[in-house]
Amino acid sequence: MAKFRRYGFIFIGPGLTGQETVIEHGDFKQFTVGVSDTADAPKVALKMVEDGVQLLDLCGAFGPVEAAKVIEAIDGRIPVGHASYGIGSSAAVLALDE
């Protein structure tokens, strides 16, 4: 089993076009990429996998359908998780677009 050394996180933000931030500590690297739409994530995820990312998380803006599209794009080659907001947070999340 390979050592866990590469982690990826994709998040959504207005106007973001795939900007990447890398955090390094020893031989561990975290790649964080911002996109403006969930539809951009499959392409970003595929590049991350090609760059050696071993585990990928998606921010709370991704629902199960969007996460499935990412998993399909990378052909299930690495684990993909996605955060979700509880029902109590729905109004506050929706208010962010106002």
N, C-alpha and C positions, 0 to 999 in steps of 0.2 A: 504494500500500500504506500502511495506517495505521501510525503510530508505536506501538510497544509501550509502553503507559502504565498498563495495568490488569491485575493478576495476582490470581488467586484460589487459595486452598488450603483444602480441607475435611479435617478430621481427626476422629477418634473419641475420646471421653472419657466416663467415667461421669458421668451426670447432666447432661450438656451439652444445652442446648435451643436451639441456634442463636445463641449469643453470638458477636458479631463484633468483631474487632480490626482496625483499619486502621493501616497504617504508610505514612506519606507522606514522600517526598523529592523536592523540586521538583515536577514535574508527574507523577511516578510514584506509584501507589498499589498497595499489596498488601492484599487483603482476606482475612483468615483467619477461618474459621468452624468452631466445634466442635459436633458432634452426638453423641448417645448411641448411635445406631444407623445403619448404612449405609442403611437404608430411608428415612431422613430426608434423605439427600443430594440426590436428584433435585430436590426442591422448593427446597432451598437453592441448588443450582446454577442453576436457572432464574432465581431472583431475582438471582444474581450476573451472569448474562448480561444481564438486563434493566437492571442497574446499570452496564453497560459493561465488565465483565471480558472480556478478550480471550484469555486462556489460563488453564486451570484444571488444577490437580494435586490428586490424591486421595492420602491417606496409605496406608501399607502394609496397613491393615485392609481395604482394598477389593481384591477379586479381580477377575478379568475379567468375571464376571457382574454384579457391583455396578457396575463402571465402565460396562458396556454400558447399564445402566439409566439412569445419569446422562446418557450420550451421547444416548440415546433421548429423555429428558425435555427436553433442550435442542435437540433436532432437529439435532444435529451442527453447530450454529452456530459453535462455537469448538473448538479442539483441547483434548482432555482426556487427561492422562497419569495414570498411577498407579504408585506405588512398589511394590516387592515385596521380600520378605525372602528371602534365599537359604536353601537347605535346611539349612544349618548353623545358622540362627537359629530354626528351627521350635520347638524345645523351649523356648527362652528366651521367645519370643513367647507360646506357650501358657501358660507359667508365670505370665504377667502377670494372668491371670484367676483364679488360685488365691487 
